[in-house]
Amino acid sequence: MNRGNQPRTVGELRAAGHRVRGVKAEIRENLLAALRSGRNPWPGIVGFDRTVLPQLERALLAGHDIVLLGERGQGKTRLLRTLVGLLDEWTPAIEGSELNEHPFEPITAESRRRAAELGDDLPVRWVHRDERYAEKLATPDTSIGDLIGDVDPVKVAQGRSLGDPETVHFGLVPRAHRGVIAVNELPDLAERIQVGLLNVMEERDIQIRGYTMRLPLDVLLVATANPEDYTNRGRIITPLKDRFGAEVRTHYPLEVADEMDLVRQEADLVAEVGDALIEVVARFVRNLRESSAIDQRSGVSARFAVAAAETLAAAALRRAAITGEEPAVARPIDLDAIPAVLQGKLEFEAGEEGREIEHLVHLLRVSVAETARGAFAGLDLKPLQDAINEGRIVTTGERVPASEVLGALPELPVLHEVAERVGVSPTDPPGRIASAVELALEALYLSRRLAKDAEDGTAVYGP
């Protein structure tokens, strides 16, 4: 429907044949329409296609309130925010109502009074779906007033009695009426505050200051939690947990390609970073998640991978500014910036104090070796090794431009093959070719076929 032709009163809305749907029915119908048409209802969500999303879709089709359970940085909040796309783009509400009440179903005393007085002339406004999603980060100091509501002292001062429903200032949950309310880190809510959600989820009414307001709230309540929160920092109380219809476990990307896609999607890269180096970052993060030196209870967030790629790009941009090289292209030497900058984003196991950088450097080298092994599988790098052994010393570093790296080597057919293996053409800028050549040199060094001296941001490859 064109917005200019949308009904502006209850009478016009009724004449147009509009039907009332609850928010869960609305989401169900729109999700089914997307699935039938082949449209992806989860834009920007990577790596959950065969695991998390089918479970989430079944829960939504069943009309369940949902908890997403998973470690930090697994995209739980991002996933919840995509639920907005399953709401109707525009929906009618009583103009001036606090709770976006449907024109056919007013639920507050004021809206019911206006509906009785104005009848078919009750004005209607159209609410965009973005206005129907509310999000609250649960913190220990969150109050019942924040979530449910409280008596408004200003209204009481105006002469209304405390028992008058119109003295209530509604909290976030009632204001999400006919929409989605998301509570992040639910176990962080004090248990007495969690109790306040029980009636909302089961009886769909709210209780404030000792009296009950029968508000038939129409909300989809979704929440996130970390598995650790169930046992240590906090917990979801059993009665509240029982009222959630579905608990869906999330996870980190299962495949390297998914991790790479996620980094490409989320990272704001200030310089060009080739796929080979993005793969190194992806493998590095996966190796961290498997390392016994890292506290896996806190997890290694996808945000770490994004920050690592951004740091890599920033190192390339700095080098390009120093050397005057254009365009700025990341090379393997720029990977050295990652451990020192990002070690503070990780939690190490007790007993690893003082060895943090050592662990990170080792796992980064392992990741480079794995990437190079896959990129150059079946390719004979001996001509490059022989050139170095014959006295062609190659120096690279944060003050060495790509042209110097390439100029230190003779014209070798294997260098063209090396470049092609990582998707670089011989006619590409020197930075891209040098990046491929450095990866091959690093592969020879890590397989102990070449020596390397590294100091103060400079690396020298020799026999």
Secondary structure in CASP SS format (residue, H / E / C, confidence):
PFRMAT SS
TARGET T0000
AUTHOR 0000-0000-0000
METHOD secondary structure of the structure
MODEL  1
M C 1.00
N C 1.00
R H 1.00
G H 1.00
N H 1.00
Q C 1.00
P C 1.00
R C 1.00
T E 1.00
V H 1.00
G H 1.00
E H 1.00
L H 1.00
R H 1.00
A H 1.00
A C 1.00
G C 1.00
H C 1.00
R C 1.00
V C 1.00
R C 1.00
G C 1.00
V H 1.00
K H 1.00
A H 1.00
E H 1.00
I H 1.00
R H 1.00
E H 1.00
N H 1.00
L H 1.00
L H 1.00
A H 1.00
A H 1.00
L H 1.00
R H 1.00
S H 1.00
G C 1.00
R C 1.00
N C 1.00
P C 1.00
W C 1.00
P C 1.00
G C 1.00
I C 1.00
V C 1.00
G C 1.00
F C 1.00
D C 1.00
R C 1.00
T C 1.00
V H 1.00
L H 1.00
P H 1.00
Q H 1.00
L H 1.00
E H 1.00
R H 1.00
A H 1.00
L H 1.00
L H 1.00
A H 1.00
G C 1.00
H C 1.00
D C 1.00
I E 1.00
V E 1.00
L E 1.00
L E 1.00
G C 1.00
E C 1.00
R C 1.00
G C 1.00
Q C 1.00
G C 1.00
K H 1.00
T H 1.00
R H 1.00
L H 1.00
L H 1.00
R H 1.00
T H 1.00
L H 1.00
V H 1.00
G H 1.00
L H 1.00
L C 1.00
D C 1.00
E C 1.00
W E 1.00
T E 1.00
P E 1.00
A E 1.00
I E 1.00
E C 1.00
G C 1.00
S C 1.00
E C 1.00
L C 1.00
N C 1.00
E C 1.00
H E 1.00
P C 1.00
F C 1.00
E E 1.00
P C 1.00
I C 1.00
T C 1.00
A H 1.00
E H 1.00
S H 1.00
R H 1.00
R H 1.00
R H 1.00
A H 1.00
A H 1.00
E H 1.00
L H 1.00
G H 1.00
D H 1.00
D H 1.00
L C 1.00
P E 1.00
V E 1.00
R E 1.00
W E 1.00
V E 1.00
H E 1.00
R H 1.00
D H 1.00
E H 1.00
R H 1.00
Y E 1.00
A E 1.00
E E 1.00
K E 1.00
L E 1.00
A C 1.00
T C 1.00
P C 1.00
D C 1.00
T C 1.00
S C 1.00
I H 1.00
G H 1.00
D H 1.00
L H 1.00
I C 1.00
G E 1.00
D E 1.00
V E 1.00
D C 1.00
P H 1.00
V H 1.00
K H 1.00
V H 1.00
A H 1.00
Q C 1.00
G C 1.00
R C 1.00
S C 1.00
L C 1.00
G C 1.00
D C 1.00
P H 1.00
E H 1.00
T H 1.00
V E 1.00
H E 1.00
F E 1.00
G C 1.00
L H 1.00
V H 1.00
P H 1.00
R H 1.00
A C 1.00
H C 1.00
R C 1.00
G E 1.00
V E 1.00
I E 1.00
A E 1.00
V E 1.00
N E 1.00
E C 1.00
L H 1.00
P H 1.00
D H 1.00
L C 1.00
A C 1.00
E H 1.00
R H 1.00
I H 1.00
Q H 1.00
V H 1.00
G C 1.00
L C 1.00
L H 1.00
N H 1.00
V H 1.00
M H 1.00
E H 1.00
E C 1.00
R C 1.00
D C 1.00
I E 1.00
Q E 1.00
I E 1.00
R C 1.00
G C 1.00
Y E 1.00
T E 1.00
M E 1.00
R C 1.00
L C 1.00
P C 1.00
L C 1.00
D C 1.00
V E 1.00
L E 1.00
L E 1.00
V E 1.00
A E 1.00
T E 1.00
A E 1.00
N C 1.00
P H 1.00
E H 1.00
D H 1.00
Y H 1.00
T C 1.00
N C 1.00
R C 1.00
G C 1.00
R C 1.00
I C 1.00
I C 1.00
T H 1.00
P H 1.00
L H 1.00
K H 1.00
D H 1.00
R H 1.00
F C 1.00
G C 1.00
A E 1.00
E E 1.00
V E 1.00
R E 1.00
T C 1.00
H C 1.00
Y C 1.00
P C 1.00
L C 1.00
E C 1.00
V H 1.00
A H 1.00
D H 1.00
E H 1.00
M H 1.00
D H 1.00
L H 1.00
V H 1.00
R H 1.00
Q H 1.00
E H 1.00
A C 1.00
D C 1.00
L C 1.00
V C 1.00
A C 1.00
E E 1.00
V C 1.00
G C 1.00
D H 1.00
A H 1.00
L H 1.00
I H 1.00
E H 1.00
V H 1.00
V H 1.00
A H 1.00
R H 1.00
F H 1.00
V H 1.00
R H 1.00
N H 1.00
L H 1.00
R H 1.00
E H 1.00
S C 1.00
S C 1.00
A C 1.00
I E 1.00
D C 1.00
Q C 1.00
R C 1.00
S C 1.00
G C 1.00
V C 1.00
S C 1.00
A H 1.00
R H 1.00
F H 1.00
A H 1.00
V H 1.00
A H 1.00
A H 1.00
A H 1.00
E H 1.00
T H 1.00
L H 1.00
A H 1.00
A H 1.00
A H 1.00
A H 1.00
L H 1.00
R H 1.00
R H 1.00
A H 1.00
A H 1.00
I H 1.00
T H 1.00
G C 1.00
E C 1.00
E C 1.00
P C 1.00
A C 1.00
V E 1.00
A C 1.00
R C 1.00
P H 1.00
I H 1.00
D H 1.00
L H 1.00
D H 1.00
A H 1.00
I H 1.00
P H 1.00
A H 1.00
V H 1.00
L H 1.00
Q H 1.00
G H 1.00
K H 1.00
L C 1.00
E C 1.00
F E 1.00
E C 1.00
A C 1.00
G C 1.00
E C 1.00
E C 1.00
G C 1.00
R C 1.00
E H 1.00
I H 1.00
E H 1.00
H H 1.00
L H 1.00
V H 1.00
H H 1.00
L H 1.00
L H 1.00
R H 1.00
V H 1.00
S H 1.00
V H 1.00
A H 1.00
E H 1.00
T H 1.00
A H 1.00
R H 1.00
G H 1.00
A H 1.00
F C 1.00
A C 1.00
G C 1.00
L C 1.00
D C 1.00
L C 1.00
K H 1.00
P H 1.00
L H 1.00
Q H 1.00
D H 1.00
A H 1.00
I H 1.00
N H 1.00
E C 1.00
G C 1.00
R C 1.00
I C 1.00
V E 1.00
T E 1.00
T E 1.00
G E 1.00
E C 1.00
R C 1.00
V C 1.00
P C 1.00
A H 1.00
S H 1.00
E H 1.00
V H 1.00
L H 1.00
G H 1.00
A C 1.00
L C 1.00
P C 1.00
E C 1.00
L C 1.00
P H 1.00
V H 1.00
L H 1.00
H H 1.00
E H 1.00
V H 1.00
A H 1.00
E H 1.00
R H 1.00
V C 1.00
G C 1.00
V C 1.00
S C 1.00
P C 1.00
T C 1.00
D C 1.00
P C 1.00
P H 1.00
G H 1.00
R H 1.00
I H 1.00
A H 1.00
S H 1.00
A H 1.00
V H 1.00
E H 1.00
L H 1.00
A H 1.00
L H 1.00
E H 1.00
A H 1.00
L H 1.00
Y H 1.00
L H 1.00
S C 1.00
R C 1.00
R C 1.00
L C 1.00
A E 1.00
K E 1.00
D E 1.00
A E 1.00
E E 1.00
D C 1.00
G C 1.00
T E 1.00
A E 1.00
V E 1.00
Y E 1.00
G E 1.00
P C 1.00
END
